[in-house]
């Protein structure tokens, strides 16, 4: 089946958002190195939910703790897949800078300034009202790119999740937190990989839209390292 330009634009916007259930974010990005050698973050609040195998977790409360714990990061990089589109992202919380690159289109945000480009265009100033649906979708995504960190994913959900096991990512032990929520009539199954200090290092979501399965993943690949994000024009 041929996908028209508008369909690509909509799918690209979803992919650029990094998750299938983007929502209002609590804080911009992250903190805390993945290497076990740097564990200097402040201790989480005693109001944070317990992370232990079998524990029940209020996902909204966890998102607040994650945002508080992650916001001091020097920078981080991540890869994501949504609607079959793959993208890589780099975040610099101190400068509110974001770069997201995919085969269909890319964006850069530095402070209040944003630039976008499709796979066939040059970089241009973001314009949500563009007649090109891909440029419009990218520009709309750029407006909230700073808020699309893993903590924002959790903040968009409600309900009780469960710690179903443990694992390791980027040299740190992670707790596997899973749950199912309802959003806009759709059932969303979501999994988070969370360190003991509430750093979310990976997310995975699954839902069905009009009978079609939609899967979304995000994996942090580099942690607490400043990213070199520069204006393209």
N, C-alpha and C positions, 0 to 999 in steps of 0.2 A: 504494500500500500504506500502511495506517495504521501508524504507529509507536507502540508503547505507551509508557507512562511510564518503565518500566524501561529500554527501549531508548534512550530519550532520555537517561536518566541515565548509561548506560554511554558513549554517544557524547560527552556533555558532559564526562565525566571525562577522556576522551582528548583532547578539544579543549583543556580547561583545562591539561592537562599540556604543551601547546605543541608536542609532537612525537609522532610515531607510535612512537618507541622511547625512551621516558623510562627513565632508569636512575639509579643512584646518582651524585650530583654530586660533583665534586672540590671546588668552592668556591662561594660564593653568587652573586655577579653580576659586574659588569663595571667596566672602567676605560677610559680613553682616549677623547678627543674625536674625533668624526668629522671635524671641521674640521682642515685641514692646518696651521692656525695653532697648535694645541697638540699638541706631540709630546714631552711631557716624561716619558713612562713609562720606567722602567728598562729597560735592554737585556735581551732574553730570554736565558735560559741557553744556553750553547754546546751543551748536550745537545738543544736543540730541533731538530726535523727541518728540513731545507732547504726553503724555499719558492721554487721556481723552475720554470718551465715544463718539464714532462717528469719532474720529480723524483718519487721514490717517498716516501710519507709514512706513518710508523707513526701510525695515527689515535689510539691511546691516548697516545702521547708528545705528539702535538699537543694533545690535550685538557688535559694537565697544563700545558703552556706557555700555552695559552689561559686557563685558570683563573688562573694566576699573573699573567698580563698584564692580565686584565680585572677583577680583584677590587677595584681601587681607584677604580672609577668613582663619580662623585657620584650618578649615576642614569641610567636610560635608559628609553626606551619602545619597544615593538615591536608589530607586528600578526602574527597567525598564523591559519592555516586548517588544520583537521583534521576528518576525517569530515564535511566539508561545512559545518562550523560555523566562523564567523569570530569572533575575539576580539582585544581590544587589551589590552596589559599595560604596567604601569609598575613599575619596580624601583628601590629605593633601597638599595643595598648597605650604606652606613654604618649605617642603622637597621634593617636586615633587614626592610624593608617591601615588600610586593607588593600590587598591585591588578590584578585581571584581570576584564574586563568582556566579556560576550557577550550575545546576544539571548536565550539560554536560561537564563542564570544568571551570577552574579558572585561574587567573593570578595575580601576584604581581609585581609591578614596584616600585623601589626605586632609584631615580636618573637615572643613566645610566644602572642599572642592572635590569634584568627581569627574572622571573621564571614562569613556567606554569605547569598545570597538567590537564589531562582529568579525566573523572569519574572513570576510571579503572587504572590510572597510579599514580606514586608518583610524587612529585614535581621535576622538572628538569629545568636546564638553558634553557631559550627560544632559539628556533632554527627554524627560518622561513623556512629552507630547509629540515626540518624533513620529512621522508617518511610517517609518520603518519599524515593524513590530519587534524585531530583535533589539534594535537600539532602544526602543521604548521600554522593553522588558528589562534590559540591562540597567537602564537609567533608574527605573523604579527600584530594582534590587539594590543599586548603589546607595539609595537614600537610607537604607537600613542595614547596610553591609556591616557596620561596626557592631551591630547588635546580634549578629548571627553566630555566636559562639555556642559551645555545647551547653553552657548554663542556661542560655536563652531557650534552647530546645526543651529543657526540663521545666522552665518557667511557663511554657505554653501549655503544660499538661496539669491535670489535677488527679487526685486519688491516691490510693495506697499501693505502693509497689513492694516487691519482696527481694531480699538479697538471696539469690539462688546459688551462689558459689563464689569462687575466687579465681584469679588468674594473674598474669603478669603482662605489663605493657611498658615499653621504654624503661625497663629496669626497675619498675615499681610494682608492688603488689596492688592489684585492683579487685574491688568487689563488684560482682555482676548483679546489677539491679534491674529487675524486669517487671513489667506490668502492662495492663491493657486499659485504654481510656476511650471514651466516646467524644468525638469532636465533629460538629456540623453533620451529624448523622452517620459518620464513618467510625468504624472500630479501628483503633490504632494500637498495634503491639510495639512496644519500645523497650530497648535494652540499653543500659548505660554501663560503662566501665569506669569506676570511681575509686580514687585512692583514699587512704584513711584520712587525708586532709581535704577531701571533697574536691579534688581536681578531677574533672571529667575528661578522660583521655580518648574515649570512643563512644559513639552512639550508633544504634541501628534501629530502623523503624520499618514496619510493614502495615499496609492497609490495602483496601480494595476500593476503586473508584469506577462506578458503572461497570462492575464485573471484571475490571482489569486490576491485576496485582501491581502495587506500587511499592518498591523497596527503596530505602534511603540509608546510606551509611556515611559516617564520618570517622576518620582515624587521625589522631594527632601524630605527626611523624617527627617533629622537632620541638623541643620544649625549652622555654625560658632563654631563648637566644634572640637578640635583636635582629629584625629582618630589614634588609636594605630595600625599602620601598620608595621610589622616586617618581615625581610627576613625569608623564610621558610627553608633555608638550608645554 
